[in-house]
Amino acid sequence: MRHLGRTLLVTAVLLAPLTATTPASAAPGCTSSVPYVSGEGGYATYRIPATVTTDRGTVLAFAEGRRGGAGDTGDIDVVLRRSPDGGCTWGPLTVVAAGDGDTRGNPAPVVDPRTGAVVLLTSYNSGKVTEAQIMRGEVTPEQSRRVFVQRSRDDGRHFSPPREITAQVKHPSWRWYATGPGHAIALTRGPYAGRLVVPANHSASPPPGSPDTGQEPRHYGAHALLSDDGGRTWRTGFVDDSYDGVHNANESTAAQLPDGQLYFNARDQHGTSTGNRLDSHSGDGGESLDRPYTVQPTLNDVPVVQGSVLQLPGRYRPLLFSGPSVPTARRALAVWRSTDGGATFTKALTLSEQPAAYSDLVPLGRKTVGVLYETGVRGTYETIEFRRLPADVF
């Protein structure tokens, strides 16, 4: 209760009307900016935000630039805008991974703590096939979901060409595959310090003797990609392979807690259990889970949608979660806090009552937190906004 008065005050300030402008300029001490406006820059829609802060303090805002509309299939690029001032103003849009008629997306960026390089994982499929066809196994391996990695050594100004790592991280029986979306993490403490951990998800072909509908949600599962050499080589860590239809882990996100444990939180893709968020922990750097994914009941306000987690720096500071806060609709983006390592969450702040969907949290030093999220006035995917929040609210 001690945060209630301060939370309401900050909420009132942050609910001030916003203006979506291409330059996304703002005065020092700004609270918000809009790096992406659908219909501008040659793209019909911008979706799937992901963000990190580099060692030089530059904020990188990745997204999917969708040329043909809001759909998940078709000609889709991974695009980027850079901010030198904590998300107040943004440089020009650049294309990091060009679809060239195909689909590139699900950006999962992370900063390598040993070199400062920005490592970016993305997913690919042919622009001529749909997720449903991939789920049903009706496509060739070349058309299906594949995984790529890129690096930037100059603070996100330029990236290396996408390099395929599908054979290292995708099991032959998997069909759908998605990195992130949202930031990945670099472990900074404990015996696995320096390891890069990328939360991901997949679908599997049905077991022998079962009907192959291709779209049955019981075939969804989460997993982690691990690299111990700064992103040069990759392997699969834990694999959630229950496929029982009760808990369908999908679009997962991760944070390292102050004690070194990893916390994983995932969308429940229409499982039969009550609740739309699942979570688990890992004590061995993502190699395995301490227990199977189970429902996180204190996040039942969240609809079926991607979310983000972020551990604030400092031993006694909270773990945050962001996502829409209306169980039946993608709207009213909020941030929750946990002071017990993800065992329970309490809503701390509602950013707006407007439509909202995917989001990604990023630290901006010790005093400020950034949230990059999809929103709009009439529709959910009109803009991708960057909101700056004072960390002491949480």
ZALUMTI-722786 format. One record per residue (C-alpha): z, x, y. Coordinates in pm, whole numbers, padded with zeros to 5 digits, always signed. Layout:
// ZALUMTI-722786
ZXY...
END
This chain:
// ZALUMTI-722786
+00000+00000+00000+00055+00294+00236-00325+00330+00283-00394-00038+00357-00377-00037+00738-00583+00281+00769-00836+00155+00515-00890-00172+00703-00938+00015+01031-01196+00252+00885-01371-00036+00710-01404-00221+01041-01557+00086+01206-01801+00149+00925-01924-00209+00916-02087-00171+01257-02460-00265+01258-02695+00015+01152-03042+00101+01273-03294+00230+01016-03507+00487+01196-03729+00751+01047-03580+01049+01236-03233+00943+01116-03084+01111+01420-02724+01064+01529-02471+01217+01765-02211+01468+01642-01940+01288+01450-02187+01029+01323-02086+00782+01054-02429+00698+00910-02798+00781+00899-03102+00657+00707-03310+00932+00546-03541+00692+00359-03704+00369+00474-03925+00189+00221-04283+00152+00341-04276+00474+00542-04402+00822+00454-04670+00698+00215-04431+00526-00028-04384+00155-00087-04024+00202-00201-03761+00474-00220-03509+00450-00501-03264+00647-00720-03065+00862-00472-02905+01193-00566-02731+01440-00337-02560+01780-00331-02429+02017-00066-02555+02374-00095-02346+02688-00053-02478+02711+00304-02356+02360+00385-02698+02193+00379-02699+01838+00242-02992+01767+00009-03092+01401-00036-03325+01347-00332-03493+01019-00421-03786+00871-00609-04083+00796-00385-04259+00503-00552-04615+00457-00429-04710+00129-00594-04398-00082-00535-04039-00109-00645-04114-00095-01020-03988+00183-01247-04335+00272-01376-04648+00417-01216-04719+00687-00959-04373+00816-00866-04275+01147-00700-03937+01316-00663-03890+01368-00289-03632+01545-00073-03494+01553+00281-03254+01824+00404-02974+01789+00656-02819+02090+00833-02541+01887+00998-02364+01699+00721-02604+01408+00689-02638+01317+01057-03000+01430+01103-03271+01503+00848-03569+01734+00823-03917+01624+00709-03981+01469+00370-04107+01711+00104-04234+01646-00248-04034+01839-00508-04208+01706-00821-04539+01525-00779-04622+01245-01020-04997+01273-00959-05033+00925-01110-04747+00967-01356-04374+00898-01327-04130+01170-01226-03777+01069-01140-03409+01047-01226-03318+01350-01014-02999+01527-01126-02931+01823-00892-02651+02080-00917-02567+02406-00738-02518+02705-00969-02181+02855-00864-02280+03206-00972-02602+03239-00772-02602+02951-00523-02940+02836-00657-03010+02462-00660-03098+02352-01013-03277+02019-01049-03338+01826-01371-03581+01535-01376-03742+01299-01626-04112+01225-01683-04337+00976-01854-04702+00877-01828-04764+00639-01541-04966+00421-01776-04677+00323-02006-04366+00112-01954-04004+00154-02055-04047-00134-02301-04337+00045-02474-04136+00367-02491-03836+00178-02633-04058+00022-02900-04202+00359-02999-04558+00258-02903-04645+00577-02711-04735+00934-02799-04485+01218-02743-04695+01333-02445-04674+00987-02285-04306+00937-02362-03998+01053-02173-03981+01428-02124-03734+01654-01942-03804+01922-01679-03604+02173-01475-03672+02335-01135-03488+02589-00918-03459+02663-00548-03330+02998-00424-03379+02924-00052-03136+02639+00016-03369+02365-00106-03667+02456+00112-03890+02531-00187-03861+02461-00559-04025+02625-00858-04280+02414-01051-04129+02180-01313-04064+02365-01642-04038+02152-01956-03722+02169-02169-03775+01855-02380-03767+02040-02712-03428+02190-02626-03252+01866-02534-03426+01561-02683-03373+01463-03046-03696+01360-03226-03554+01013-03303-03481+00937-02938-03723+00720-02744-03603+00646-02391-03445+00937-02207-03302+00974-01857-03128+01254-01673-02843+01129-01452-02939+00982-01216-02717+01134-00950-02567+01479-00906-02480+01693-01206-02174+01921-01205-02093+02291-01230-01760+02373-01392-01541+02582-01163-01222+02632-01364-01106+02686-01720-01274+02868-02010-01614+02709-01938-01632+02801-01568-01993+02843-01455-02133+02594-01708-02379+02336-01576-02327+01986-01717-02590+01715-01670-02493+01361-01778-02786+01184-01944-02870+00887-02165-03115+00794-02437-03220+00525-02678-03267+00583-03048-03507+00440-03300-03337+00175-03517-03174+00287-03843-03371+00243-04165-03382-00117-04286-03297-00276-03951-03542-00481-03743-03725-00272-03482-03735-00488-03170-03730-00178-02949-03533-00354-02677-03207-00414-02863-02932-00276-02640-02735-00143-02937-02973+00152-02945-02850+00297-02612-02623+00601-02595-02508+00873-02355-02511+01250-02397-02473+01569-02195-02704+01863-02129-02533+02202-02106-02641+02539-01968-02429+02854-01965-02687+03078-01796-02752+02905-01465-03011+02660-01596-03244+02902-01774-03173+02765-02120-03036+02426-02218-02882+02253-02517-02730+01916-02600-02354+01879-02581-02180+01560-02693-02391+01269-02816-02263+00912-02807-02447+00771-03108-02253+00464-03215-02542+00226-03124-02323-00069-03220-02414-00303-02933-02051-00334-02825-02048-00041-02583-02394+00065-02462-02342+00379-02253-02627+00426-02006-02680+00610-01675-02371+00827-01696-02200+01041-01432-01936+01315-01453-01663+01499-01263-01430+01789-01343-01064+01698-01294-00808+01940-01146-00675+02024-01494-01024+02131-01608-01101+01822-01815-01432+01642-01768-01438+01274-01686-01749+01073-01783-01823+00723-01651-02124+00519-01764-02300+00191-01704-02252-00051-01996-02605-00174-02060-02530-00534-02164-02285-00450-02441-02097-00737-02601-01760-00607-02477-01612-00751-02158-01682-00513-01873-01973-00329-01713-01827+00027-01692-01737+00263-01975-01560+00598-01966-01428+00891-02167-01300+01248-02126-01397+01586-02266-01158+01878-02306-01419+02130-02418-01665+02139-02131-01885+01854-02253-01933+01977-02609-01760+01666-02744-01576+01355-02624-01202+01314-02675-01267+00953-02777-01568+00719-02788-01673+00544-02468-01460+00236-02403-01442-00023-02125-01279+00080-01797-01117-00255-01709-01012-00162-01354-01381-00139-01256-01474-00489-01374-01585-00581-01022-01891-00359-01068-02213-00527-01191-02453-00370-01443-02576-00080-01230-02558+00297-01192-02249+00443-01022-02116+00782-00914-01791+00976-00953-01656+01266-00748-01332+01462-00776-01209+01551-00429-01116+01922-00403-00744+01993-00434-00490+01956-00711-00336+01629-00596-00642+01459-00450-00804+01154-00613-01109+01096-00827-01357+00862-00656-01606+00609-00793-01882+00434-00594-02078+00122-00681-02148-00239-00578-01837-00458-00590-01968-00805-00678-01966-00852-01059-02273-01077-01063-02486-00916-00790-02594-00582-00652-02423-00595-00313-02113-00483-00118-02104-00111-00196-01746+00009-00232-01551+00323-00320-01258+00318-00562-00995+00591-00610-00803+00707-00916-00486+00916-00895-00443+00943-01273-00760+01120-01382-00968+00807-01436-00713+00605-01635-00708+00341-01360-00899+00279-01037-00810+00092-00716-01065-00023-00459-01013+00182-00142-01300+00091+00087-01592-00153+00113-01876-00004+00315-02071-00324+00378-02127-00674+00242-02504-00617+00240-02716-00580-00076-02660-00242-00244-02735-00076-00577-02752+00292-00686-02534+00550-00510-02427+00913-00521-02112+01077-00382-02107+01427-00230-01830+01641-00073-01883+01747+00290-01605+02003+00313-01242+01900+00263-01226+01635+00534-01539+01426+00476-01717+01256+00185-02080+01145+00186-02232+00846+00005-02610+00822-00038-02696+00467-00147-02963+00200-00177-02918-00093+00059-03089-00336+00296-03042-00644+00507-03253-00890+00307-03324-00685-00004-03149-00418-00207-03415-00146-00182-03516-00154+00186-03351+00177+00272-03149+00463+00134-02857+00518+00370-02622+00815+00404-02267+00720+00502-01999+00972+00610-01640+00878+00521-01314+01048+00622-01157+01188+00305-00803+01099+00413-00889+00729+00367-00862+00791-00005
END
